[in-house]
């Protein structure tokens, strides 16, 4: 039980056991310890996944205890800004892992200006029927999200809200979760092993890859 408690504490704190945690990984693979951890997972709402030599704690999407909520993301006090952050993060993940071959990773780094350009392109033309369909399915005012983005300048020293600033805010959220590194004086991001492992080894199974392509390549969130 003590081994299980130590591993659980580490996973809840860091979200993973890395190869440098070799003794804990050995205990993690003990059938008795793993059975106890799985019970905790059922009770607390998480899945444990062994990917490329690291052990990850992945919260269930409906876990109130461990998952992010819009309230967690919202820093400005406006829900619409939090939804915009979510959309920018979706664009980032699509740009990094939207490949259509056996390996979905399609970029090793992204420049902030290219992320801004892509979001611009996605919001440039919104089909008339899109806002209503988005609200019906997701209860999100997509028109207001697009208007919030389009009202911002790309960069302006005299204005607090800019497209570049909103994009960097989304990148910093990913950085705080140890998923990306911000480099070159905040001009580019690179995914960390943790993000590669979680996306390629868990989130992007065949079904999810097809959904991602449909979403951005002719589905609800792309321009026609």
PyMOL commands that set and color helices and strands:
alter all, ss='L'
color gray80, all
select helices_A, chain A and resi 2-14+19-28+31-44+70-73+79-97+112-124+130-138+142-150+163-176+193-203+206-216
alter helices_A, ss='H'
color red, helices_A
select strands_A, chain A and resi 16-17+46-51+54-59+110-111+180-183+188-191
alter strands_A, ss='S'
color yellow, strands_A
deselect
rebuild
show_as cartoon
